[in-house]
């Protein structure tokens, strides 16, 4: 083989090897974030604003928010990143003190300042069998959003003290989730009124659109192991240990 034919052979081999390498290794070609692939096949719809806890504002600012038609729990769990899915600790509807007629999940995505896709999943147990409109029916809604860094660790002592003073005015109870992490609980006030409304996603099929609604609710809020938990419910709290249930969801025990 003369030198020219050798270099021609070598060039073709390198090009062919590169094509094979790209096809085998770059499985997420065309995606900014590889987790975008998880959303393929979901029905995207228009949305109206995203949910977050107004007293903390940690997830208030989000970029390029996308909304999807609600799906079953099983479908939703297959549509979120594995490192998020393995941390979710769901419970059986039989553990709730009301009959669950609807169980469905909302997936909402956005982008963070590191150009990473952020997943939020809302998992809803609803007594009402018609829609998200509670109509004085019981519900238990868990909203979980990716947030790798502990937002409370970046606060100065003064900022954290100010936050806790504000939460005290809102009548939050600040509980110990772990030795390092807090669990914030907001019950009804002394007059049996809701001091803060709980926001959640509601799908309007007639408009093919996700709306943000709100209702009176007991509320828990926490950051743990890379996730923000926003939990709201209205049910007979005398019939179940709701704090134990919340800790089970977050901690898995």
SULRAFEN-V131768 format. One record per residue. RES is the residue in one letter. OMEGA is omega as a letter, one per 20 degrees, with the letter a starting at -180 (NA if undefined). NEAR is the number of other ideal C-beta (glycine too) atoms within 10 Angstrom. D_FIRST is the distance of its C-alpha to the first C-alpha in Angstrom with 1 decimal. Layout:
res=RES omega=OMEGA near=NEAR d_first=D_FIRST
res=RES omega=OMEGA near=NEAR d_first=D_FIRST
//
This chain:
res=X omega=a near=8 d_first=0.0
res=X omega=a near=7 d_first=3.8
res=X omega=a near=7 d_first=6.6
res=X omega=r near=8 d_first=8.3
res=X omega=r near=9 d_first=6.3
res=X omega=a near=10 d_first=6.3
res=X omega=r near=11 d_first=9.9
res=X omega=r near=12 d_first=10.7
res=X omega=a near=11 d_first=9.9
res=X omega=a near=10 d_first=11.9
res=X omega=r near=10 d_first=14.6
res=X omega=a near=10 d_first=15.1
res=X omega=a near=10 d_first=15.4
res=X omega=r near=10 d_first=17.9
res=X omega=a near=10 d_first=19.8
res=X omega=r near=10 d_first=20.1
res=X omega=r near=10 d_first=21.2
res=X omega=r near=10 d_first=23.7
res=X omega=r near=10 d_first=25.2
res=X omega=a near=10 d_first=25.6
res=X omega=a near=10 d_first=27.1
res=X omega=a near=11 d_first=29.5
res=X omega=a near=10 d_first=30.6
res=X omega=a near=8 d_first=31.3
res=X omega=a near=9 d_first=32.7
res=X omega=a near=11 d_first=34.3
res=X omega=a near=10 d_first=36.8
res=X omega=r near=12 d_first=39.3
res=X omega=a near=9 d_first=37.4
res=X omega=r near=7 d_first=40.0
res=X omega=r near=14 d_first=42.8
res=X omega=r near=11 d_first=44.2
res=X omega=a near=16 d_first=45.4
res=X omega=a near=13 d_first=43.9
res=X omega=r near=21 d_first=47.4
res=X omega=a near=13 d_first=47.8
res=X omega=a near=12 d_first=46.1
res=X omega=a near=18 d_first=49.2
res=X omega=a near=17 d_first=51.2
res=X omega=a near=8 d_first=49.3
res=X omega=r near=8 d_first=51.8
res=X omega=a near=17 d_first=54.9
res=X omega=r near=10 d_first=57.3
res=X omega=a near=12 d_first=57.6
res=X omega=r near=17 d_first=61.1
res=X omega=r near=12 d_first=63.0
res=X omega=r near=18 d_first=64.7
res=X omega=r near=14 d_first=67.7
res=X omega=a near=13 d_first=67.3
res=X omega=a near=21 d_first=66.1
res=X omega=r near=22 d_first=68.2
res=X omega=r near=20 d_first=68.8
res=X omega=a near=20 d_first=71.8
res=X omega=a near=13 d_first=73.9
res=X omega=a near=18 d_first=75.4
res=X omega=r near=18 d_first=72.1
res=X omega=a near=11 d_first=70.0
res=X omega=a near=16 d_first=66.8
res=X omega=a near=20 d_first=64.8
res=X omega=a near=10 d_first=66.7
res=X omega=r near=11 d_first=63.9
res=X omega=a near=17 d_first=60.8
res=X omega=r near=10 d_first=58.1
res=X omega=a near=9 d_first=57.0
res=X omega=r near=15 d_first=59.0
res=X omega=a near=18 d_first=58.1
res=X omega=a near=25 d_first=60.3
res=X omega=r near=21 d_first=59.8
res=X omega=r near=16 d_first=62.0
res=X omega=r near=22 d_first=63.6
res=X omega=r near=17 d_first=62.0
res=X omega=r near=11 d_first=63.0
res=X omega=a near=16 d_first=62.7
res=X omega=r near=10 d_first=59.9
res=X omega=a near=14 d_first=57.9
res=X omega=a near=22 d_first=58.4
res=X omega=r near=16 d_first=57.3
res=X omega=a near=12 d_first=53.9
res=X omega=r near=21 d_first=53.6
res=X omega=a near=21 d_first=54.0
res=X omega=a near=15 d_first=51.6
res=X omega=a near=10 d_first=51.5
res=X omega=r near=13 d_first=52.8
res=X omega=a near=19 d_first=55.8
res=X omega=a near=14 d_first=56.4
res=X omega=r near=8 d_first=56.6
res=X omega=a near=16 d_first=59.4
res=X omega=a near=18 d_first=61.6
res=X omega=a near=13 d_first=64.5
res=X omega=r near=13 d_first=66.1
res=X omega=r near=13 d_first=69.4
res=X omega=r near=8 d_first=71.0
res=X omega=r near=15 d_first=73.4
res=X omega=r near=7 d_first=76.0
res=X omega=r near=13 d_first=76.4
res=X omega=a near=21 d_first=77.8
res=X omega=r near=13 d_first=81.5
res=X omega=r near=19 d_first=81.1
res=X omega=a near=12 d_first=79.5
res=X omega=r near=18 d_first=76.1
res=X omega=r near=13 d_first=75.7
res=X omega=r near=16 d_first=72.5
res=X omega=r near=15 d_first=69.5
res=X omega=a near=18 d_first=66.7
res=X omega=r near=21 d_first=64.2
res=X omega=r near=25 d_first=63.2
res=X omega=r near=22 d_first=59.8
res=X omega=a near=21 d_first=59.8
res=X omega=r near=26 d_first=56.9
res=X omega=a near=19 d_first=56.6
res=X omega=r near=16 d_first=54.4
res=X omega=a near=14 d_first=55.1
res=X omega=r near=7 d_first=54.5
res=X omega=r near=8 d_first=51.3
res=X omega=r near=9 d_first=49.8
res=X omega=r near=13 d_first=50.2
res=X omega=a near=20 d_first=51.6
res=X omega=a near=23 d_first=55.0
res=X omega=r near=21 d_first=56.5
res=X omega=r near=27 d_first=60.2
res=X omega=r near=23 d_first=61.6
res=X omega=a near=22 d_first=65.2
res=X omega=a near=20 d_first=66.5
res=X omega=r near=22 d_first=69.9
res=X omega=a near=25 d_first=72.5
res=X omega=r near=22 d_first=75.2
res=X omega=r near=19 d_first=78.5
res=X omega=a near=16 d_first=78.8
res=X omega=a near=10 d_first=77.1
res=X omega=a near=10 d_first=77.1
res=X omega=r near=14 d_first=75.2
res=X omega=r near=22 d_first=74.7
res=X omega=a near=12 d_first=78.2
res=X omega=r near=17 d_first=80.0
res=X omega=r near=9 d_first=83.5
res=X omega=r near=10 d_first=84.9
res=X omega=a near=16 d_first=82.6
res=X omega=r near=18 d_first=80.8
res=X omega=r near=23 d_first=77.2
res=X omega=a near=29 d_first=74.7
res=X omega=r near=24 d_first=71.7
res=X omega=r near=23 d_first=68.9
res=X omega=a near=25 d_first=66.6
res=X omega=a near=22 d_first=63.6
res=X omega=r near=23 d_first=61.3
res=X omega=r near=23 d_first=58.3
res=X omega=a near=18 d_first=59.2
res=X omega=a near=12 d_first=57.2
res=X omega=r near=9 d_first=59.4
res=X omega=a near=14 d_first=63.0
res=X omega=a near=13 d_first=64.9
res=X omega=r near=16 d_first=68.0
res=X omega=a near=10 d_first=66.3
res=X omega=r near=9 d_first=65.4
res=X omega=r near=13 d_first=69.1
res=X omega=r near=8 d_first=71.3
res=X omega=r near=7 d_first=74.4
res=X omega=r near=8 d_first=76.5
res=X omega=a near=11 d_first=74.4
res=X omega=r near=14 d_first=74.5
res=X omega=r near=11 d_first=78.2
res=X omega=r near=12 d_first=78.8
res=X omega=a near=18 d_first=76.8
res=X omega=r near=14 d_first=78.9
res=X omega=r near=9 d_first=82.1
res=X omega=r near=12 d_first=81.1
res=X omega=r near=18 d_first=80.2
res=X omega=r near=11 d_first=83.6
res=X omega=r near=10 d_first=85.3
res=X omega=r near=13 d_first=83.3
res=X omega=r near=14 d_first=84.7
res=X omega=r near=22 d_first=81.4
res=X omega=r near=13 d_first=81.5
res=X omega=a near=13 d_first=78.9
res=X omega=r near=15 d_first=78.0
res=X omega=r near=9 d_first=75.6
res=X omega=r near=19 d_first=72.5
res=X omega=r near=13 d_first=71.0
res=X omega=a near=5 d_first=72.0
res=X omega=a near=10 d_first=69.9
res=X omega=a near=17 d_first=69.9
res=X omega=r near=19 d_first=72.8
res=X omega=a near=22 d_first=73.7
res=X omega=a near=23 d_first=75.8
res=X omega=r near=19 d_first=78.4
res=X omega=r near=22 d_first=80.5
res=X omega=r near=16 d_first=83.4
res=X omega=r near=14 d_first=86.3
res=X omega=a near=12 d_first=88.7
res=X omega=r near=7 d_first=92.3
res=X omega=r near=6 d_first=93.5
res=X omega=r near=7 d_first=91.0
res=X omega=r near=8 d_first=89.0
res=X omega=a near=17 d_first=85.2
res=X omega=r near=16 d_first=84.6
res=X omega=r near=18 d_first=81.1
res=X omega=r near=14 d_first=79.5
res=X omega=a near=24 d_first=76.3
res=X omega=a near=21 d_first=73.5
res=X omega=r near=22 d_first=71.2
res=X omega=r near=26 d_first=69.0
res=X omega=r near=20 d_first=70.6
res=X omega=r near=19 d_first=68.8
res=X omega=a near=15 d_first=70.7
res=X omega=a near=10 d_first=69.4
res=X omega=r near=5 d_first=71.4
res=X omega=a near=11 d_first=69.7
res=X omega=a near=11 d_first=66.4
res=X omega=r near=15 d_first=66.7
res=X omega=r near=26 d_first=66.9
res=X omega=r near=16 d_first=70.0
res=X omega=r near=15 d_first=71.0
res=X omega=r near=18 d_first=74.5
res=X omega=a near=15 d_first=76.8
res=X omega=r near=18 d_first=79.6
res=X omega=a near=16 d_first=81.8
res=X omega=r near=23 d_first=80.1
res=X omega=a near=19 d_first=80.2
res=X omega=r near=22 d_first=77.0
res=X omega=a near=27 d_first=74.7
res=X omega=r near=22 d_first=72.0
res=X omega=r near=23 d_first=69.5
res=X omega=r near=23 d_first=66.1
res=X omega=r near=20 d_first=64.5
res=X omega=r near=13 d_first=60.9
res=X omega=a near=13 d_first=59.2
res=X omega=r near=20 d_first=61.3
res=X omega=r near=20 d_first=64.5
res=X omega=r near=20 d_first=67.0
res=X omega=a near=25 d_first=69.7
res=X omega=r near=24 d_first=72.0
res=X omega=r near=26 d_first=75.0
res=X omega=r near=22 d_first=77.5
res=X omega=a near=20 d_first=80.9
res=X omega=r near=19 d_first=82.4
res=X omega=a near=11 d_first=85.1
res=X omega=r near=14 d_first=84.3
res=X omega=a near=7 d_first=87.1
res=X omega=a near=10 d_first=85.4
res=X omega=r near=16 d_first=82.2
res=X omega=a near=11 d_first=80.9
res=X omega=r near=21 d_first=78.8
res=X omega=r near=14 d_first=77.8
res=X omega=r near=11 d_first=76.4
res=X omega=r near=16 d_first=74.5
res=X omega=r near=23 d_first=73.0
res=X omega=r near=19 d_first=72.0
res=X omega=r near=15 d_first=70.4
res=X omega=a near=21 d_first=68.3
res=X omega=a near=24 d_first=67.1
res=X omega=a near=16 d_first=67.0
res=X omega=r near=10 d_first=66.5
res=X omega=NA near=7 d_first=69.6
//
